[in-house]
Amino acid sequence: MNLPARFSTTTPRLLYRLSCLLALLLLLTASGARAERKTVALGLVGGITGASFWGDEVHSYDVEIWPTTGFTLAFHLPVFLGLETDLLYVSKSGAINHDVPDSVLGTRNKVNTLKLHALEIPFMIKITAPTESEVQPIFFGGPSVAYYFSKKSFSEYIDIANGGTVIPEETPPLIEMKNLVDYEWSLCFGLGVEWGLGSFQIRTNIGSETLDKTKKADVKTFTTAVMAGFIF
C-alpha cells in the first residue's frame, strides 16, 4: 500500500482545530479525575480521523482529516477482560488518483472523490493490562459496521494549463452514486491507556468489502482515529 502523497486540502481548518481543542479539553478534564473501575462504563469520546482507501483500484490516494465524536459503552468483566461498543460519527471521505494515458497529453491525472459520512458501531473485545498504577494499557479489536447516511461520488480530470491554471474536467465516476453501498463491515483494532475516568486511544478500521455494489471496482476504506474521552 502506497503512502499518501499529500493531505487533502478540502478539510476545513476551523473544524480541524476545534477537534484538536476538544481532544485536549477531554484529556485535561479526565486527567484530574480518579475513580474505581466501573463494571459498566458510559462515556464520551472525541478526536480526529484520517481516511483513505485500499484495493485493486487504489494505487495513489489522498488522506482526508475530519473530526470524530460519539458515545462509548464498556462492560468490564472480572480480571482483565471486557466488551466495548461505540456509536460514532466518522467521515470516510477521500480521493483516489489515477494516471490515465492520453494521445495528446501523454497522461492525465484523474481524481476520483468519495464523500462518505457514517455512523460507526464497533463490537470489540477489550483487554486491560494489569498494572500497579492507575494508568492501565488497553488493547481491543473486533468487527464494526458503518451506516452511510451521506454519500457522494464524482471524478474529474485535473489538467494544468500554461501559467499554472488548474482546469478540471468532469468525467464518469469510478463508482456511480447509485452503486455506493449503504452499509460496510470492517475490522477494528487498536490500543491506548486508561486512567481514572479518562482514556486515550488509537484505532484503525480496515474495510472488508468493496464500496461498489456491482463489485466492478475494488475500493475499500481504511481509517485511523486518535481519540480521547472520559466516562460518567
C-alpha positions in Angstrom: 0.0 0.0 0.0 1.4 3.4 -1.0 1.7 6.2 1.5 -0.5 9.2 0.8 1.1 11.8 -1.5 -0.5 14.7 0.3 -3.2 15.6 2.8 -6.5 16.7 1.4 -6.8 20.5 1.3 -10.6 20.3 1.3 -10.8 19.8 5.1 -11.9 23.0 6.8 -9.1 24.2 9.0 -11.5 25.5 11.6 -13.1 22.1 12.2 -9.7 20.5 12.4 -8.6 23.0 15.1 -11.8 22.6 17.0 -11.5 18.8 17.1 -7.9 19.1 18.4 -9.2 21.5 21.1 -11.9 19.1 22.0 -9.4 16.2 22.4 -7.2 18.5 24.6 -10.1 19.5 26.8 -11.2 15.9 27.3 -7.7 15.0 28.3 -7.4 17.9 30.8 -10.8 17.2 32.3 -10.1 13.5 32.7 -6.6 13.8 33.9 -7.6 15.2 37.3 -10.3 12.5 37.9 -9.7 9.3 39.9 -12.3 6.6 40.2 -12.6 2.9 40.8 -13.0 0.8 37.6 -16.7 0.5 36.9 -18.4 -2.7 35.8 -20.5 -0.7 33.3 -18.9 2.5 31.9 -20.7 5.0 29.7 -18.6 7.9 28.3 -17.9 10.4 25.6 -15.1 10.3 23.1 -13.8 12.8 20.5 -10.8 13.3 18.2 -9.8 13.2 14.6 -9.9 10.5 11.9 -7.6 10.2 8.8 -9.5 8.3 6.0 -8.1 6.7 2.8 -8.7 3.7 0.7 -7.2 0.4 -0.4 -7.9 -2.3 -3.0 -7.1 -3.2 -6.7 -8.3 0.2 -7.9 -6.2 2.2 -5.4 -2.6 3.0 -6.4 -2.3 6.5 -5.1 -4.7 8.3 -2.7 -5.1 11.4 -0.6 -5.9 11.3 3.1 -8.7 13.4 4.4 -8.7 14.5 8.1 -12.1 15.1 9.8 -13.4 15.3 13.4 -14.9 12.2 15.1 -17.1 12.2 18.1 -19.6 9.9 19.9 -20.5 7.7 22.8 -18.8 4.6 24.2 -20.2 1.8 26.4 -17.9 -0.7 28.1 -18.7 -3.8 30.2 -15.7 -4.8 32.4 -15.6 -8.4 33.3 -13.5 -9.9 36.1 -9.7 -9.8 35.9 -8.7 -8.1 32.7 -11.4 -8.9 30.0 -14.2 -6.6 28.8 -16.5 -5.8 26.0 -16.9 -2.4 24.3 -19.3 -0.9 21.8 -19.5 2.7 20.5 -21.7 5.0 18.5 -19.5 7.3 16.5 -19.8 9.9 13.7 -17.0 9.1 11.2 -16.1 10.6 7.9 -14.6 8.1 5.5 -14.1 10.5 2.6 -11.0 10.7 0.4 -9.7 10.8 -3.2 -8.1 8.1 -5.4 -5.6 9.3 -8.1 -5.2 7.6 -11.4 -2.8 8.4 -14.3 -4.8 7.9 -17.5 -2.9 7.5 -20.9 -3.8 10.3 -23.3 -2.9 10.5 -27.0 -2.3 14.3 -26.8 -1.1 15.0 -23.3 0.6 11.7 -22.7 -1.0 11.1 -19.3 -3.9 12.9 -17.4 -4.5 12.9 -13.7 -7.9 11.6 -12.9 -9.1 12.3 -9.3 -11.9 10.1 -8.0 -13.5 11.7 -5.0 -15.7 9.8 -2.5 -17.6 11.8 0.2 -18.8 9.3 2.8 -20.2 10.2 6.2 -21.2 7.4 8.5 -22.4 6.2 11.9 -20.0 3.6 13.1 -20.7 0.9 15.6 -17.8 -1.4 16.6 -18.2 -4.5 18.8 -14.9 -5.2 20.4 -13.2 -7.4 23.0 -11.2 -5.3 25.3 -8.1 -6.4 27.2 -6.8 -4.3 30.1 -3.2 -4.9 31.1 -2.9 -5.2 35.0 -0.6 -2.7 36.4 0.3 -1.4 39.9 -0.6 2.2 39.0 -3.9 3.8 37.9 -2.6 4.1 34.3 -3.6 0.9 32.5 -2.8 0.0 28.9 -5.7 -1.4 26.9 -5.9 -3.4 23.7 -9.1 -4.0 21.8 -10.4 -5.5 18.5 -13.5 -6.8 16.7 -15.9 -6.3 13.9 -17.5 -2.9 13.1 -20.5 -1.8 11.0 -20.9 1.6 9.4 -24.1 3.1 8.0 -23.6 5.8 5.4 -26.2 8.5 5.9 -24.5 10.8 3.4 -22.5 9.7 0.3 -21.4 11.3 -2.9 -19.1 10.1 -5.7 -17.6 12.2 -8.6 -14.5 12.1 -10.8 -12.5 14.8 -12.6 -9.5 15.2 -14.9 -7.2 17.7 -13.4 -5.0 19.4 -16.0 -2.5 22.2 -15.6 -2.6 24.8 -18.3 0.0 27.4 -19.2 0.6 29.7 -16.3 -0.2 27.1 -13.8 -4.0 27.3 -14.1 -5.9 24.2 -12.9 -8.6 23.1 -15.4 -10.9 20.4 -14.0 -13.0 18.4 -16.5 -15.8 16.2 -15.2 -15.8 12.5 -16.1 -17.9 9.5 -15.2 -17.1 8.5 -11.5 -15.1 5.5 -10.6 -18.2 4.3 -8.6 -21.6 5.6 -9.6 -23.6 7.2 -6.8 -26.4 4.6 -7.1 -23.8 1.8 -6.7 -22.3 3.0 -3.4 -23.1 0.7 -0.6 -25.3 1.7 2.3 -23.6 -0.4 4.9 -20.0 -1.6 5.4 -18.3 -4.1 7.7 -14.8 -3.6 8.8 -12.2 -4.9 11.2 -11.4 -2.5 14.1 -8.4 -2.8 16.4 -6.3 -0.5 18.5 -4.6 0.3 21.7 -4.4 3.0 24.3 -4.3 3.9 28.0 -6.9 4.5 30.7 -6.5 6.3 34.0 -9.2 7.2 36.4 -12.1 8.5 34.3 -10.0 9.3 31.3 -8.8 7.5 28.2 -6.6 8.0 25.2 -6.6 5.6 22.2 -5.5 5.0 18.6 -7.7 2.7 16.5 -7.7 1.5 12.9 -10.6 0.3 10.8 -10.0 -1.8 7.6 -12.9 -2.3 5.3 -13.6 -5.9 4.4 -15.7 -5.4 1.2 -15.7 -3.0 -1.8 -17.8 0.1 -1.7 -19.2 -0.8 -5.1 -22.4 -2.8 -5.1 -21.6 -4.2 -8.5 -18.1 -5.4 -7.5 -16.7 -3.9 -10.7 -14.3 -1.5 -8.7 -12.4 -2.9 -5.8 -12.2 0.1 -3.4 -12.3 -0.5 0.4 -12.0 2.0 3.3 -9.0 2.4 5.6 -9.2 4.8 8.6 -7.1 5.7 11.6 -8.5 7.6 14.5 -6.8 9.3 17.5 -9.3 9.9 20.3 -9.6 11.0 23.9 -12.5 10.5 26.3 -14.0 10.2 29.7 -16.6 8.1 31.4 -19.5 9.4 33.6 
